[in-house]
């Protein structure tokens, strides 16, 4: 599905395709195509773009990695996009940048791509808008979406820390591992974005390169701050995981301690039972009237002495 927006000083105005002429492309404003592709195909030849087949083939070549390249007066940028609902590799949003033309191509399932036009719909400018203004706002909206994802992960980690401190039994290790996976994927996407945003110095359109460089330098600064925040969150999650393992290890040690005490008590009792269970014809005390009760008394004394010894040496602490 393709949408075309005309960007003027007043904001965004959506254009509609006509049966014969396709989209109307105003010359005095910025044209912004938003293409939501189906599945993994990049075939956009039927989307009404103002390019020949060779240019469309260049645009539609899949990369699935951070990319920046130039062809004539056009630049092509692939930016990584985090999708919390997917466990696969990060999605990539492709942007083709011309003097007065911007094309954004992404997956049809991308909620972020769907929301971007709404995020930048209200932008206004006292001067004639240029494509870099739209590009800046699109990238800024993507980073803002990732900042929200990062805030959700941080909140989950905070809640997890409280549960580990208050009720460790309610925490499962898969929750911690799942949070680590989310953090790793989000951090990877942020790193990919940071690499790709280095394309801004390569845009040399007359009279605009300095402003673009400054604006995108600010975006990269924000992105680095977000990466640092994710690194701190990962460090805290590692601490929580270590604490969780220590608590589990302590509980396991207590169980082993109880088993050790039980075993230590029953070893001498088993020894006595083994001796009197021997099948010899003559054994001292077998015919004694009080032999059975004497053996039980010795066993009780051994048990009481063992419990007292373990208690005095802190085995029950």
FENCOR-V617418 format. One record per residue. N is the residue number from 1. RES is the residue in one letter. SS is DSSP state (H for helix, E for strand, - for the rest). NEAR is the number of other C-alpha atoms within 10 Angstrom. Layout:
# FENCOR-V617418
N:RES:SS:NEAR
N:RES:SS:NEAR
This chain:
# FENCOR-V617418
1:X:-:10
2:X:E:17
3:X:E:18
4:X:E:23
5:X:E:21
6:X:E:20
7:X:E:27
8:X:E:20
9:X:-:14
10:X:-:14
11:X:E:15
12:X:E:22
13:X:E:14
14:X:E:14
15:X:E:17
16:X:-:13
17:X:-:14
18:X:E:9
19:X:-:7
20:X:-:6
21:X:-:8
22:X:E:14
23:X:-:18
24:X:-:14
25:X:-:17
26:X:-:12
27:X:-:10
28:X:-:13
29:X:-:18
30:X:E:25
31:X:E:28
32:X:E:27
33:X:E:24
34:X:E:21
35:X:E:23
36:X:E:21
37:X:E:18
38:X:-:13
39:X:-:10
40:X:-:10
41:X:-:11
42:X:-:20
43:X:-:15
44:X:-:18
45:X:-:16
46:X:-:9
47:X:-:15
48:X:-:15
49:X:-:17
50:X:-:13
51:X:-:11
52:X:-:9
53:X:H:10
54:X:H:9
55:X:H:14
56:X:H:17
57:X:H:15
58:X:H:11
59:X:H:23
60:X:-:16
61:X:-:11
62:X:-:15
63:X:-:10
64:X:-:15
65:X:-:15
66:X:-:20
67:X:E:19
68:X:E:20
69:X:E:12
70:X:E:13
71:X:E:10
72:X:-:6
73:X:-:11
74:X:E:15
75:X:E:19
76:X:E:19
77:X:E:21
78:X:E:26
79:X:E:26
80:X:E:26
81:X:E:25
82:X:-:24
83:X:-:21
84:X:-:13
85:X:-:8
86:X:-:10
87:X:-:10
88:X:-:9
89:X:-:14
90:X:-:20
91:X:E:19
92:X:E:25
93:X:E:21
94:X:E:26
95:X:E:23
96:X:E:21
97:X:E:21
98:X:-:20
99:X:-:14
100:X:-:17
101:X:E:22
102:X:E:24
103:X:E:20
104:X:E:21
105:X:E:22
106:X:E:25
107:X:E:21
108:X:-:15
109:X:-:13
110:X:-:18
111:X:H:11
112:X:H:18
113:X:H:22
114:X:H:16
115:X:H:13
116:X:H:18
117:X:H:20
118:X:H:11
119:X:H:16
120:X:H:19
121:X:-:17
122:X:-:10
123:X:-:16
124:X:-:16
125:X:-:12
126:X:-:8
127:X:-:8
128:X:-:13
129:X:-:20
130:X:-:22
131:X:H:18
132:X:H:24
133:X:H:18
134:X:H:22
135:X:H:21
136:X:H:16
137:X:H:17
138:X:H:19
139:X:H:18
140:X:H:20
141:X:H:20
142:X:H:23
143:X:H:21
144:X:H:16
145:X:H:18
146:X:H:23
147:X:H:20
148:X:H:12
149:X:H:18
150:X:H:21
151:X:H:16
152:X:H:12
153:X:H:20
154:X:H:21
155:X:H:13
156:X:H:15
157:X:H:21
158:X:H:16
159:X:H:11
160:X:H:23
161:X:H:21
162:X:H:12
163:X:H:14
164:X:H:19
165:X:H:12
166:X:H:10
167:X:-:11
168:X:H:15
169:X:H:11
170:X:H:9
171:X:-:14
172:X:-:12
173:X:H:11
174:X:H:9
175:X:H:13
176:X:H:19
177:X:H:14
178:X:H:11
179:X:H:19
180:X:H:19
181:X:H:13
182:X:H:21
183:X:H:21
184:X:H:15
185:X:H:19
186:X:H:25
187:X:H:22
188:X:H:18
189:X:H:24
190:X:H:24
191:X:H:16
192:X:H:20
193:X:H:23
194:X:H:21
195:X:H:16
196:X:H:19
197:X:H:21
198:X:H:14
199:X:H:17
200:X:H:19
201:X:H:14
202:X:H:14
203:X:-:19
204:X:-:13
205:X:-:12
206:X:-:7
207:X:-:8
208:X:-:12
209:X:H:16
210:X:H:14
211:X:H:13
212:X:H:21
213:X:H:18
214:X:H:13
215:X:H:16
216:X:H:21
217:X:H:16
218:X:H:12
219:X:H:18
220:X:H:20
221:X:H:13
222:X:H:17
223:X:H:22
224:X:H:15
225:X:H:12
226:X:H:20
227:X:H:21
228:X:H:13
229:X:H:17
230:X:H:22
231:X:H:15
232:X:H:13
233:X:H:21
234:X:H:20
235:X:H:12
236:X:H:16
237:X:H:23
238:X:H:15
239:X:H:13
240:X:H:20
241:X:H:19
242:X:H:12
243:X:H:15
244:X:H:21
245:X:H:13
246:X:H:12
247:X:H:16
248:X:H:14
249:X:H:12
250:X:H:12
251:X:H:12
252:X:H:11
253:X:H:12
254:X:H:15
255:X:H:11
256:X:H:12
257:X:H:15
258:X:H:13
259:X:H:12
260:X:H:13
261:X:H:15
262:X:H:14
263:X:H:13
264:X:H:15
265:X:H:19
266:X:H:16
267:X:H:11
268:X:H:15
269:X:H:18
270:X:H:12
271:X:H:11
272:X:H:15
273:X:H:14
274:X:H:10
275:X:H:10
276:X:H:14
277:X:-:9
278:X:-:9
279:X:-:8
280:X:-:7
281:X:-:6
282:X:-:8
283:X:-:11
284:X:-:8
285:X:-:13
286:X:-:12
287:X:-:10
288:X:-:9
289:X:-:9
290:X:-:10
291:X:H:13
292:X:H:12
293:X:H:10
294:X:H:13
295:X:H:16
296:X:H:14
297:X:H:12
298:X:H:13
299:X:H:19
300:X:H:13
301:X:H:12
302:X:H:16
303:X:H:18
304:X:H:12
305:X:H:13
306:X:H:18
307:X:H:17
308:X:H:11
309:X:H:12
310:X:H:15
311:X:H:12
312:X:H:10
313:X:-:9
314:X:-:8
315:X:-:14
316:X:-:12
317:X:-:8
